[in-house]
């Protein structure tokens, strides 16, 4: 990446030791390594988001193709994409169905408690 060899690292470490001293050098190294880790994590996160967005865009394009052909004579890739979209839509709706079921169950429990009183 930076093409830094052994002698360059040795020179940087000697200069760092002279400038910062032996007490502050380990702290500075930890700080710099923390920054590098955070930059790597951020770039990884951005890369994952871009990959997901590209996949979503591809699924939307396949869905448009399927709608234009009226879901007839779809290629296997398009059919797979449509099925993936249906599965994703079903997984998104599942938490809401559970919440409505729980709400109706709690309402029925409250009504039966009120009838007992």
Secondary structure as the mmCIF struct_conf table of DSSP 4:
data_model
#
loop_
_struct_conf.conf_type_id
_struct_conf.id
_struct_conf.beg_label_comp_id
_struct_conf.beg_label_asym_id
_struct_conf.beg_label_seq_id
_struct_conf.end_label_comp_id
_struct_conf.end_label_asym_id
_struct_conf.end_label_seq_id
HELX_RH_AL_P HELX_RH_AL_P1 UNK A 6 UNK A 68
TURN_TY1_P TURN_TY1_P1 UNK A 69 UNK A 71
BEND BEND1 UNK A 72 UNK A 73
HELX_RH_AL_P HELX_RH_AL_P2 UNK A 76 UNK A 116
#
